[in-house]
C-alpha cells in the first residue's frame, strides 16, 4: 500500500540496477544478507537486469514449491548472480515497511507491504487496519508522532 510517493526514497543513481524491498532490514543498504521482499522493487532496464530476469524466471520455472521471492533470494547468493555484475540496493523498512518489520517512524514510511502473511483474507484485514492507523497518525501533532505505534497485525499473525 502506498501511503506517500515512494519515488522520492529511491536513489536516482543510474549505476544501481535493482532497488528492492526487504522483509527485515539489517541496517546496510548494500548487504545481500538482507531478506528480500519482491512486493516492491525498481529495476533499471539494461542488459544486466534483462539477464537477471531471464536467469531468475528460468530458475523459478524449474523449481517446485518455491515462490519467485524464494528463488531470487537463493539466486542472489549464487556465483551466477554475482557474475551478472548487478549493483543492488536493499530498501530500508523505515521507508518501505511491511508486516515482517514495521517502520519505526510513521512520518517517514512511504509504503506498507502485507508480507509475512499467509492468506489474502488476512492481508486485507491487516491492510485495512493500516489505513485506519494511517488516518489516526495524520491527526497527531508533530510532538505526538513519536508516541505513535502501528496496530498489531493480528490477521496475519493468526494466518499461520
C-alpha positions in Angstrom: 0.0 0.0 0.0 1.4 3.4 -1.0 1.0 5.9 1.8 3.2 8.5 0.1 5.1 8.8 -3.2 7.9 6.1 -2.9 10.0 7.5 -5.7 11.4 10.2 -3.5 13.0 7.5 -1.4 14.5 5.6 -4.4 18.0 6.6 -5.5 18.3 8.3 -8.9 21.8 6.9 -9.1 21.9 5.3 -12.6 24.6 2.8 -11.6 22.1 1.0 -9.3 20.4 -1.8 -11.3 18.0 -3.1 -8.7 16.4 -1.5 -5.6 14.4 -4.0 -3.7 12.3 -4.1 -0.5 13.3 -6.2 2.4 11.4 -8.3 5.0 13.9 -7.4 7.6 16.5 -4.6 7.0 19.9 -5.2 8.6 21.0 -1.6 8.5 23.2 -1.9 5.4 21.6 -1.0 2.1 24.3 -2.8 0.2 24.3 -6.1 2.2 23.0 -9.1 0.4 22.3 -10.6 3.9 19.1 -8.6 3.9 16.0 -10.8 3.5 14.4 -9.5 0.2 10.8 -8.8 -0.5 9.7 -8.8 -4.1 6.5 -6.9 -3.3 8.3 -3.7 -4.2 11.3 -3.3 -6.4 12.6 -0.9 -9.1 14.7 -2.2 -11.9 16.8 -0.1 -14.3 16.4 -1.6 -17.7 19.7 -2.7 -19.1 21.5 -5.9 -20.3 22.4 -6.9 -16.8 18.8 -6.8 -15.5 17.5 -8.5 -18.6 19.9 -11.3 -17.9 18.9 -11.4 -14.3 15.2 -11.8 -15.1 16.0 -14.5 -17.7 18.0 -16.4 -15.1 15.6 -15.7 -12.2 12.5 -16.8 -14.1 14.3 -19.8 -15.6 15.2 -20.9 -12.1 11.6 -20.2 -10.9 10.0 -22.1 -13.6 12.3 -25.1 -12.8 11.6 -25.0 -9.1 8.8 -26.8 -7.3 7.1 -25.5 -4.3 9.0 -22.2 -4.2 7.7 -18.7 -4.7 9.5 -16.3 -7.0 10.8 -14.4 -4.0 12.4 -17.5 -2.5 14.1 -18.3 -5.8 15.5 -14.8 -6.1 16.7 -14.8 -2.5 18.7 -18.0 -3.2 19.9 -16.7 -6.6 21.3 -13.6 -5.1 23.8 -15.7 -3.1 24.9 -17.8 -6.1 28.0 -17.1 -8.2 25.9 -16.7 -11.3 24.2 -13.7 -9.8 27.5 -12.1 -8.9 28.7 -12.8 -12.4 26.0 -10.6 -13.8 27.7 -7.6 -12.2 24.5 -6.1 -10.8 24.5 -3.3 -8.2 21.7 -3.9 -5.8 20.4 -1.6 -3.1 18.2 -3.1 -0.4 15.5 -0.8 0.9 15.2 0.3 4.5 11.9 -0.8 6.2 11.9 2.6 7.8 10.5 3.8 4.5 9.4 0.6 2.8 7.7 -1.1 5.6 6.0 -4.4 5.9 4.3 -6.7 8.4 7.6 -8.6 9.0 9.2 -5.4 10.2 7.1 -2.3 10.8 8.5 1.2 10.1 9.7 2.9 13.3 8.6 6.3 12.0 5.1 7.0 10.7 6.3 10.4 9.4 8.9 8.6 7.1 7.1 5.5 5.9 6.1 5.5 2.2 4.8 2.0 1.6 3.5 -0.9 3.6 3.6 -4.4 2.3 1.4 -7.2 3.6 4.3 -9.7 3.8 4.8 -12.4 6.4 1.2 -13.2 6.0 -0.3 -16.4 4.6 -3.8 -15.7 3.3 -5.3 -12.9 1.2 -8.1 -12.5 3.6 -5.6 -11.9 6.5 -3.7 -9.4 4.3 -6.9 -7.4 3.6 -7.9 -7.4 7.3 -4.5 -6.1 8.3 -4.1 -3.6 5.4 -7.5 -2.2 6.4 -6.1 -1.7 9.9 -3.0 0.1 8.3 -5.4 2.5 6.6 -7.1 3.3 10.0 -3.7 3.6 11.7 -2.6 6.0 8.9 -5.6 8.1 9.2 -5.1 8.2 13.0 -1.5 9.3 12.6 -2.5 12.2 10.3 -4.4 13.7 13.2 -1.4 13.8 15.5 0.6 16.9 16.2 4.4 16.7 15.4 5.3 16.1 19.0 2.8 13.2 19.3 4.0 11.2 16.3 6.9 9.8 18.4 4.3 8.1 20.5 2.5 6.5 17.5 2.5 2.7 17.3 1.2 0.6 14.5 -1.6 -1.8 15.4 -0.6 -5.5 15.7 -1.1 -7.5 12.5 -3.5 -9.9 14.1 -5.0 -11.3 10.9 -1.5 -12.2 9.5 -0.3 -13.4 12.9 -3.2 -15.9 13.0 -2.9 -16.9 9.3 -0.1 -19.3 10.0 
